[in-house]
Amino acid sequence: MKLLVTAGPTREPIDPVRYLTNRSSGKMGYAIADAAAHAGHSVLLISGPTSLDVPVGVDFIPVETAADMFAAVATYLPRMDAAVFAAAVADFTPASLSAQKIKKSDDSLSLDLVKTKDILGSAREPLGFTGFLVGFAAETENVESNARHKLAAKGCDLIVANDVSRNDIGFDSHENEALLVFPDRTELFPKAPKHDLAIRIVSMLGE
Ligand code: CTP
């Protein structure tokens, strides 16, 4: 099958030398792209900046901002059979980009931020995607109920939910523990290398 994967953080520029980003390493999304290529799928990885090597046999589109990622996804999603949105997309971006480096002339500085487009939340409508749709949910509390709400709100077939308040799993870590939240059931995937969770997620595509 043809699979699209988003991965990594996004970078939202503030001025020519500064940006807003987050702690995503990209490891989970890259592991999924790698596992899917090994399983014989045709994989397109759309990723924000990471220090990882692109997995062998995977097509790759590098992006920086949430808006760039949205544009790349909108272009390629219609021809895909499945999509896994593992990117940690910035929810907010500076309202305006300063053409010059912002000077420290005052004692405080306020940044005006505006919401980015929800890429996963746009997959069904307006992008019209009908394939198998997997989202991630980074939660610090009420993990299962928040994930189940995202599953319904975004029209997903599966939400992979992480508790990001734990520092032994998730961001930057090689390991993950997740709740796999389907429309009709929830499964616990116990703590294991991200590679093992990636294989499990790939095995469910199209289930
Ligand atoms: N996501 C996305 N585009 C955004 C924000 C999030 O595609 N602008 C995707 C992520 O890739 C992930 C899912 O949405 O698959 C959930 O991300 P998360 O940050 O947990 O949830 P949000 O929808 O941003 O909701 P909240 O921050 O309010 O929990």
Boltz pocket constraint, residues with backbone or C-beta under 6 A from the ligand:
constraints:
  - pocket:
      binder: B
      contacts: [[A, 6], [A, 66], [A, 85], [A, 86], [A, 87], [A, 88], [A, 89], [A, 90], [A, 91], [A, 116], [A, 117], [A, 118], [A, 119], [A, 120], [A, 121], [A, 134], [A, 135], [A, 136], [A, 137], [A, 138], [A, 139], [A, 150]]
      max_distance: 6.0
